[in-house]
Amino acid sequence: MVLNQPTWFGTAEEPLFGWLSYPQESLVKGGVVLALPVGFEARGARKAMRALASALAQSGYAALRFDYRGTGDSSGDFGSTLANPGWLDDVTSAVEFFRECGVRSVSAVGMRIGATLVARAATGNQLGLSAMVLWDPCESGRGFLRELRALETLRHEEIQERHDGSMETAEFLLSADMVESIRSLKLSESAPTKCAERTLVVVREKRPLSSSLRDQFDTAGVEFKTTDEQEALIG
């Protein structure tokens, strides 16, 4: 049987909210941090991440899905939140949550910009992950923002230009500082072999990893898979 328990973690000043899924009748083999996308992409991904958390729990693992600061039920104001280092620190806090619970083996799965955050946090903060899955990762925050802008163009006939560096979507108003913070995220600044013992990169057939980044990641301990099922999750 799988148990799903709401939980708070992080600092007392900026607590983060998450859902912990774990097996009721067996010892936990390890912990898995699940880092979601942001904004419109998070809607479709939540169901997939819930299903993944349940499957992991059924296999004997504890899975933690969480809201980044300034989003969902976590503390903070999105308007004053910074993705770098703010959301990077949130990934680190989720890993530390398992460490503090006595879980020795901790892995992480990140989807889209969540994958970028996981890889960057694991590289910069030396999280010592057992395994890491980068699920349809955004190669850069700049590219993510460009795609977000294109999506808004498709969803609305008219978009009012903002000349102060900020960006408005149907979900959020990203301040100029937030835009610059997201733009600074680069998957190329990650080092998979230093992030985790094993790394799996899952990409879409229509969105393969760039040749330069694949060459950088194509090393021992890194596996690549291609899927055509991603569109239904975040499209």
C-alpha positions in Angstrom: 0.0 0.0 0.0 1.2 3.5 -0.8 0.9 6.3 1.6 0.8 10.0 0.5 1.6 12.5 3.2 1.7 16.3 3.0 4.9 17.7 4.5 6.9 20.8 5.1 10.7 21.1 4.8 13.4 23.7 4.2 14.0 26.6 6.6 11.7 28.0 9.2 11.8 31.4 7.4 11.0 30.0 4.0 9.3 26.6 4.4 8.6 24.5 1.3 5.5 22.3 0.8 5.6 18.8 -0.7 3.9 15.5 -0.9 5.8 12.5 0.3 4.8 9.1 -1.2 6.2 6.0 0.5 5.4 2.3 1.0 3.5 1.4 4.2 4.6 -2.1 4.7 8.2 -2.2 3.7 11.5 -0.6 4.4 12.4 2.4 2.2 15.1 1.5 -0.3 16.0 5.1 -1.0 14.5 8.6 -1.6 13.7 10.2 -5.0 13.2 14.0 -5.4 10.8 14.9 -8.1 11.3 18.4 -9.6 8.4 19.6 -11.7 8.4 22.1 -14.6 7.1 25.7 -14.0 4.1 27.5 -15.3 1.8 26.1 -18.0 4.0 23.0 -18.4 3.5 22.1 -14.7 -0.2 21.5 -15.2 0.1 18.4 -17.4 3.3 17.3 -15.6 1.7 17.0 -12.1 -0.4 14.0 -13.1 2.7 12.3 -14.5 4.7 13.0 -11.4 2.0 11.8 -9.1 1.9 8.5 -11.1 5.7 8.3 -11.0 5.7 8.9 -7.2 3.1 6.1 -6.7 5.1 3.7 -8.9 8.3 4.5 -7.0 6.5 3.9 -3.7 5.1 0.6 -4.9 8.7 -0.4 -5.7 9.9 0.5 -2.2 11.1 4.1 -2.6 10.0 7.3 -1.0 9.3 10.1 -3.5 9.0 13.8 -2.7 7.1 16.1 -5.0 7.4 19.8 -4.0 6.5 23.3 -4.9 9.4 25.8 -5.5 9.4 28.9 -3.3 6.9 31.4 -4.5 4.8 28.7 -6.2 2.0 26.4 -5.2 1.7 26.1 -1.4 5.3 26.9 -0.6 6.2 30.2 1.1 7.5 33.2 -0.7 6.3 35.7 -3.2 6.7 34.7 -6.8 7.3 38.3 -7.8 10.4 38.6 -5.6 11.6 35.0 -6.1 14.8 34.2 -8.0 15.2 30.9 -9.8 19.0 31.1 -9.4 20.0 30.4 -6.7 16.5 30.3 -5.1 15.0 27.3 -6.8 18.4 25.6 -7.0 18.5 25.8 -3.2 15.0 24.4 -3.1 16.2 21.3 -4.9 19.1 21.0 -2.4 16.6 21.3 0.5 14.5 18.5 -0.9 17.6 16.2 -1.1 18.6 17.3 2.4 15.1 16.4 3.6 15.8 12.7 2.8 19.3 12.9 4.3 17.9 14.3 7.6 15.4 11.4 7.6 18.4 8.9 7.5 17.9 8.0 3.8 21.4 7.2 2.5 20.6 6.7 -1.2 18.9 9.8 -2.8 18.2 10.2 -6.5 16.3 12.9 -8.4 14.1 13.2 -11.4 13.6 16.6 -13.1 11.3 17.5 -16.0 11.8 20.4 -18.4 13.2 23.4 -16.4 13.0 21.1 -13.3 15.6 18.9 -15.0 17.8 22.0 -15.6 17.5 22.9 -11.9 18.3 19.4 -10.7 21.4 19.2 -12.8 22.6 22.6 -11.8 21.9 22.1 -8.1 23.6 18.7 -8.1 26.7 20.2 -9.8 27.0 23.3 -7.7 26.1 21.9 -4.4 27.6 18.4 -4.7 24.5 16.6 -3.7 26.0 13.1 -4.1 23.0 11.6 -5.9 22.8 7.9 -6.6 21.0 8.5 -9.9 19.6 11.5 -11.8 17.0 11.5 -14.6 16.8 14.6 -16.8 13.4 14.3 -18.4 13.1 16.4 -21.6 15.5 19.0 -20.1 15.6 22.7 -21.1 19.1 23.3 -22.3 19.0 26.8 -21.0 16.7 29.2 -19.2 17.0 31.5 -22.2 15.5 28.8 -24.5 12.8 28.1 -21.9 11.7 31.7 -21.9 11.8 31.9 -25.7 9.5 28.8 -25.9 7.3 30.3 -23.2 7.0 33.5 -25.2 6.1 31.5 -28.4 3.4 29.6 -26.4 1.8 32.8 -25.2 1.8 34.1 -28.8 -0.3 31.0 -29.8 -2.6 31.3 -26.8 -3.4 35.0 -27.3 -4.0 37.0 -30.5 -2.4 40.1 -29.0 0.5 40.3 -26.5 1.4 43.7 -25.0 5.1 44.3 -25.1 6.8 45.0 -21.8 9.8 47.2 -22.1 11.0 46.9 -18.5 12.5 43.4 -18.9 9.6 41.6 -17.3 7.4 39.0 -18.9 3.7 38.2 -18.5 2.1 34.8 -19.1 -1.3 33.4 -18.3 0.1 31.9 -15.1 2.6 34.4 -13.8 4.1 37.9 -14.1 7.8 37.4 -14.2 9.7 40.4 -12.9 12.8 41.6 -14.8 15.0 40.1 -12.1 13.2 36.8 -12.3 13.6 36.8 -16.1 17.3 37.5 -15.8 17.6 34.8 -13.1 16.0 32.1 -15.3 18.0 33.3 -18.3 21.2 32.6 -16.4 20.4 28.8 -16.1 22.5 26.7 -18.4 22.5 22.9 -18.6 25.9 23.1 -20.2 27.3 24.2 -16.8 26.4 20.9 -15.3 28.7 17.9 -15.0 26.7 14.6 -15.1 29.5 12.4 -13.9 30.0 14.7 -10.8 26.2 15.0 -10.2 25.3 11.3 -9.8 26.6 7.8 -10.1 24.2 7.2 -13.0 22.4 9.7 -15.2 19.6 9.1 -17.7 18.7 11.8 -20.2 15.2 11.4 -21.8 14.4 13.5 -24.8 11.6 13.9 -27.3 12.0 12.7 -30.9 11.0 16.3 -32.0 13.3 17.9 -29.5 16.7 16.1 -29.4 19.5 17.3 -27.3 21.9 19.6 -29.2 25.0 17.9 -30.6 27.3 20.0 -28.5 25.5 19.2 -25.3 25.2 15.5 -26.1 28.9 15.4 -26.8 29.5 17.0 -23.4 27.2 14.5 -21.7 28.2 11.5 -23.7 30.5 9.9 -21.1 30.6 6.9 -18.8 27.6 6.7 -16.5 25.3 8.7 -18.8 22.5 7.0 -20.8 20.2 8.5 -23.4 16.6 7.5 -24.3 14.2 9.0 -26.8 10.4 9.0 -26.4 7.4 10.2 -28.4 5.0 10.3 -25.4 6.1 13.6 -23.9 3.8 15.9 -25.9 0.7 14.7 -24.1 2.2 15.6 -20.7 3.1 19.2 -21.2 1.5 20.2 -24.5 
